[in-house]
Amino acid sequence: DIQMTQSPSSLSASVGDTVTITCRASQRFASYLNWYQQKPGKAPSLLIYSVSRLQGGVPSRFSGAGSGPEFTLTITSLQPDDFATYYCQQTHSFPYSFGQGTKLEI
Amino acid sequence: QVHLQQSGAGLVRPSGTLSLTCDVSGGSISDTNWWSWVRQPPGKGLEWIGIIYHRGEVDDDGSANANYHPSLERRVTISVDTSKNRFFLKLTSLTAADTAVYYCARTNQQLADDSWGQGVLVTVSS
């Protein structure tokens, strides 16, 4: 099974900042790495798929990069709406798995 | 734009069975997509439960179209009813550790969950 480890677990930042969240996989793979945003009491929402492809409707200040085993999600010019919890997910092989989440706080 | 609407019991007794339905609208469940279930224990992260192809658990030639997390596969079944455009989650032999918000999702051809249900909190308690 592939284990996904996110860092940091929590992150404090201010509006206008740039932040980077890292996701490290226990095995190497090149693609099928997704990023989700989740706000309290809501379902997750897809931000990035296939490492770096922006889901439709997602602002361009979100970007993804990397290749196994390390992947990153970068958010530039943080907006108030961006303060949420972020999860990476690998769908390279079964069982699919999520990172433990990164809570981005003001 | 596909929309997923979940329904099912929110309180189940220990050793009982969880049964959830996910109704798909705005598109056909028989489109070339996979359909997934994910859960989230209170205050914790996301846990992948399993996935099914629109053709159902087993294809005509006997090949499996569903895959489950190994920790759950003895207790979990995901199925599809294409005539009603819905899919299902069944989880048996419940314990308190199964208490969670359960989400259904559409998994697209890039193997990303691009549409989600609203989530249902299932509490296992007597």
Chai-1 contact restraints between the chains, C-beta under 6 A:
chainA,res_idxA,chainB,res_idxB,connection_type,confidence,min_distance_angstrom,max_distance_angstrom,comment,restraint_id
A,Y32,B,L111,contact,1.0,0.0,6.0,A-B,restraint_1
A,N34,B,A112,contact,1.0,0.0,6.0,A-B,restraint_2
A,A43,B,Y103,contact,1.0,0.0,6.0,A-B,restraint_3
A,A43,B,W116,contact,1.0,0.0,6.0,A-B,restraint_4
A,A43,B,G119,contact,1.0,0.0,6.0,A-B,restraint_5
A,L46,B,A112,contact,1.0,0.0,6.0,A-B,restraint_6
A,L46,B,D114,contact,1.0,0.0,6.0,A-B,restraint_7
A,Y49,B,Q110,contact,1.0,0.0,6.0,A-B,restraint_8
A,Y49,B,A112,contact,1.0,0.0,6.0,A-B,restraint_9
A,S50,B,Q110,contact,1.0,0.0,6.0,A-B,restraint_10
A,Y87,B,L46,contact,1.0,0.0,6.0,A-B,restraint_11
A,T91,B,L111,contact,1.0,0.0,6.0,A-B,restraint_12
A,F94,B,N67,contact,1.0,0.0,6.0,A-B,restraint_13
A,P95,B,H69,contact,1.0,0.0,6.0,A-B,restraint_14
A,Y96,B,W48,contact,1.0,0.0,6.0,A-B,restraint_15
A,F98,B,L46,contact,1.0,0.0,6.0,A-B,restraint_16
A,Q100,B,G45,contact,1.0,0.0,6.0,A-B,restraint_17
A,G101,B,G45,contact,1.0,0.0,6.0,A-B,restraint_18
